[in-house]
Amino acid sequence: MPDRRREILDALADIVNEISGVPIDDIHMGASFTGDLEIDSLSLIEVVVAAEERFDVRIPDDDVSQLQTVRDAVDYIARQARS
């Protein structure tokens, strides 16, 4: 995994852990936010807001529904950060 994507994953894992209490070791690219990590919709919004601040990106509400897995979020943030 390229360094930038690893940095995003690590920071996103910290955010998810802080907001929802999910152990960092459970947060991996293939994990589903709602299924595997059991993050409810309110907590997911908190994760999105924290990620926007941390990565200086904007994630419109319409795009949040597309972020089903940690990989989806990492890919999305990586694309937005390049723009």
Secondary structure as UniProt FT lines:
FT   HELIX           3..20
FT   HELIX           24..26
FT   TURN            29..30
FT   TURN            33..36
FT   HELIX           41..55
FT   HELIX           61..64
FT   TURN            65..66
FT   HELIX           70..82
//
